[in-house]
């Protein structure tokens, strides 16, 4: 079986051809151009799919809240204007007649880690990704916990600061406005007057001993930890998997492991915190896993 998997994020679309063993046969990445809007984006996705032959299934990992049965976006923030309501599964299957599975990007990444990565052997865990925003997924007994409206796991929109910063969801003080990579980059720009900065550049400075950068990063990590503390007390997980490019930094995982136990109740301290191991491939592998399980089109 050959699965074409796409991971549609706010910044890029990751593309992979994956076989039944979970091996990535080929991969590539293109910009999302998110600000062009949802209709332009779905047409770009359709164009990408059309470049590939001999595909048995299609798996889509998509940013936003996803109805996995209908395969459509039921809510998305203005990070991609007009993405809410886009019927991904219908549009793809009508054009290409190939069975398609659609899932939220963090749910897909969590399944990728569950079956191919850092969470192998753990049937119940939490997964968070830090990037443009903060995404979350709950895996219970090897399956995604979806909640009443298939939208569980919106960890980025826990309110951590009442009346705080405006969020793209329309609320104020959401966790992701303080703990996302976007927030860290913004703080470095505002406080140090730096331009053209990103997560990699920030940690290049930190690793060279820049104390001003370190102070900002440490304060940002306290925001990351406070959100994790709430989630630990709610879910009592045995494992938390942290994903997103910035979480590959050794400094981050060491800081969290050292400081997190200071804020949780004694009987919750055994939770294990690990870095996601699949990197940018987690979403496409999770989407491929779901596509392989999906019923073929009749």
C-alpha positions in Angstrom: 0.0 0.0 0.0 1.2 3.5 -0.9 -0.2 6.4 1.1 0.2 10.0 0.2 0.2 12.0 3.4 0.0 15.8 3.7 0.6 17.7 7.0 -1.0 21.2 6.5 0.3 23.7 9.0 0.2 27.4 9.3 3.7 27.8 7.8 4.3 24.8 5.5 2.7 21.7 3.9 4.8 18.6 4.5 4.3 15.8 2.0 5.3 12.2 2.1 4.8 8.8 0.4 4.6 6.1 3.0 4.3 2.3 2.7 2.4 -0.1 4.9 5.4 -0.5 7.2 5.5 3.2 8.0 8.6 3.8 6.0 8.8 7.2 4.3 9.7 6.6 0.7 9.9 10.2 -0.4 9.2 13.6 1.2 9.1 17.3 0.5 7.8 20.5 1.9 6.2 23.6 0.4 5.0 26.9 1.9 1.4 27.1 3.1 0.9 30.8 2.2 -1.8 30.7 4.9 -2.8 34.4 4.6 -4.1 33.7 1.0 -7.0 31.9 2.7 -8.7 28.6 3.0 -10.1 28.3 -0.6 -6.7 29.0 -2.1 -5.1 26.5 0.3 -7.5 23.6 -0.5 -6.9 24.2 -4.2 -3.1 24.1 -3.6 -3.6 20.8 -1.7 -5.6 19.4 -4.7 -2.9 20.5 -7.1 -0.2 18.8 -4.9 -2.1 15.5 -4.9 -2.4 15.6 -8.6 1.3 15.4 -9.0 1.4 11.8 -7.6 0.6 8.5 -9.3 -0.2 5.0 -7.9 -1.6 6.2 -4.6 -3.9 3.8 -2.7 -4.9 6.1 0.2 -4.6 9.7 1.2 -4.0 10.9 4.7 -4.4 14.6 5.7 -3.1 16.2 8.9 -4.7 19.6 9.1 -4.4 22.6 11.4 -7.7 23.6 13.0 -10.5 21.6 14.7 -11.4 18.7 12.5 -14.5 16.5 12.1 -12.8 13.2 11.3 -15.9 11.6 10.0 -16.9 14.3 7.6 -13.2 15.2 7.1 -13.8 19.0 7.3 -12.6 21.9 9.3 -15.2 22.8 11.9 -13.2 25.7 13.4 -9.9 27.4 12.7 -8.4 30.7 13.9 -7.5 33.5 11.6 -4.0 32.1 11.2 -5.6 30.7 8.0 -8.6 33.0 7.0 -11.6 31.1 5.7 -10.2 27.7 6.6 -13.3 27.0 8.8 -15.8 25.0 6.9 -13.5 23.7 4.2 -14.6 20.1 3.3 -11.2 18.5 2.7 -12.3 14.9 2.5 -15.2 15.6 0.1 -13.1 17.8 -2.2 -10.3 15.3 -2.5 -12.5 12.2 -2.9 -14.7 13.8 -5.5 -11.7 14.8 -7.6 -9.5 11.8 -7.2 -11.8 8.9 -6.1 -9.2 7.8 -3.5 -10.2 7.0 0.1 -9.0 9.9 2.3 -8.6 10.2 6.1 -8.5 13.7 7.7 -7.4 14.5 11.2 -6.3 17.5 13.3 -2.6 18.0 13.0 -1.7 17.5 16.6 -3.9 14.4 16.9 -2.1 13.1 13.8 1.3 13.9 15.3 0.4 12.2 18.5 -0.7 9.0 16.6 2.6 9.2 14.7 4.5 9.3 18.0 2.3 6.5 19.4 2.9 4.0 16.7 6.3 5.0 15.3 8.0 7.4 17.7 8.6 8.5 21.3 5.4 7.1 22.8 5.6 3.5 21.5 4.4 1.2 24.3 2.4 4.0 26.0 -1.4 3.7 25.4 -2.3 6.8 27.3 -0.4 10.1 27.1 -0.7 13.8 26.3 1.0 15.4 23.3 1.6 19.1 22.9 3.2 21.0 20.0 4.6 24.4 20.2 4.9 26.6 17.1 2.7 29.3 15.7 0.3 28.3 18.5 0.1 25.5 21.0 -1.7 22.4 19.9 -2.8 19.4 22.1 -3.9 15.8 21.8 -5.1 13.3 24.3 -4.4 9.6 23.6 -6.4 7.2 25.7 -5.9 3.4 25.3 -4.2 3.9 22.0 -7.0 6.1 20.5 -7.7 9.8 20.3 -10.0 11.2 22.9 -12.2 13.5 20.9 -14.7 14.9 23.3 -18.3 15.9 22.6 -17.8 17.8 19.4 -14.6 16.0 18.2 -12.6 19.1 19.5 -11.0 17.9 22.7 -7.4 18.9 23.3 -7.4 22.6 22.6 -4.7 23.1 25.2 -3.5 26.3 23.6 -6.7 28.0 24.6 -6.6 27.3 28.3 -6.8 30.7 29.9 -3.6 31.3 31.9 -3.8 35.1 32.2 -7.3 36.6 32.8 -7.8 39.6 30.6 -4.4 39.0 29.0 -3.1 39.2 25.4 -5.5 39.0 22.5 -5.6 35.5 20.9 -6.5 34.6 17.3 -9.3 32.5 18.7 -11.1 35.7 19.8 -10.3 35.3 23.5 -7.8 36.9 25.8 -5.0 35.4 27.9 -4.8 32.0 26.2 -1.9 29.8 27.0 -0.6 29.9 23.4 -0.3 33.7 23.5 2.4 33.3 26.2 3.9 29.8 25.6 4.0 29.4 21.8 7.2 29.9 19.8 5.5 32.9 18.2 5.3 34.4 21.7 8.9 33.8 22.4 10.0 35.4 19.2 7.8 38.4 19.8 9.2 38.9 23.2 12.8 38.8 21.9 11.9 41.3 19.2 10.1 43.7 21.6 12.6 43.5 24.5 15.9 43.4 22.6 14.9 45.2 19.4 16.0 42.2 17.2 14.6 41.7 13.8 14.6 38.6 11.5 14.7 36.4 14.5 13.3 32.9 14.9 13.6 30.0 17.4 16.8 28.6 15.9 18.5 32.0 16.0 17.3 32.6 19.6 18.9 29.4 20.8 22.1 30.1 18.8 22.4 33.2 20.9 21.5 31.4 24.2 24.0 28.6 23.5 26.7 31.3 23.0 26.0 32.6 26.5 23.8 35.6 25.8 22.3 36.4 29.2 19.5 38.7 27.9 18.2 36.0 25.6 18.5 33.4 28.5 16.4 35.6 30.8 13.6 35.9 28.2 13.7 32.2 27.4 13.6 31.2 31.1 10.6 33.5 31.7 8.9 32.0 28.6 9.6 28.4 29.9 7.9 29.3 33.1 4.8 30.0 31.0 5.2 26.6 29.2 5.5 24.9 32.6 2.5 26.5 34.1 0.3 25.2 31.4 1.7 21.7 31.8 1.1 21.8 35.5 -2.6 22.4 34.9 -2.8 19.6 32.4 -1.0 17.2 34.7 -3.4 17.9 37.5 -6.4 17.4 35.2 -5.3 14.3 33.3 -2.7 12.6 35.6 -0.8 11.3 32.6 2.2 8.9 32.8 3.8 10.6 29.8 3.8 13.9 28.0 5.3 14.2 24.6 6.5 17.7 23.6 6.7 18.5 19.8 7.4 21.4 17.5 10.7 22.5 16.2 11.7 24.5 19.3 11.2 21.5 21.6 14.2 19.8 20.0 16.4 22.1 22.0 18.2 20.2 24.9 18.1 23.3 27.0 14.3 23.3 27.0 13.7 19.7 27.9 16.3 19.9 30.7 14.8 23.1 32.1 11.3 21.6 32.1 12.3 18.3 33.7 14.2 20.2 36.4 11.6 22.7 37.2 8.2 21.1 36.5 8.3 18.9 39.7 8.4 22.1 41.8 4.9 23.0 40.8 2.9 19.7 40.9 1.5 17.9 43.9 3.7 15.1 45.2 1.6 12.2 43.8 1.8 13.7 40.3 5.6 14.0 40.1 6.2 10.6 38.4 5.0 12.0 35.0 7.6 11.5 32.3 8.3 14.3 29.9 10.0 13.5 26.6 10.7 15.2 23.3 8.8 14.0 20.2 11.2 11.8 18.2 9.7 12.0 14.7 10.3 15.7 14.1 8.5 17.1 11.0 7.5 13.6 10.0 5.1 12.9 13.0 2.0 14.4 11.2 2.4 12.6 7.9 3.1 9.3 9.7 0.0 9.7 11.9 -2.1 10.7 8.9 -0.8 7.7 7.0 -1.7 5.4 9.9 -5.3 6.6 9.9 -5.5 6.4 6.1 -4.4 2.7 6.2 -7.1 2.0 8.8 -9.8 3.8 6.8 -12.4 1.9 4.8 -11.8 1.9 1.0 -14.2 3.8 -1.2 -16.8 1.6 -2.7 
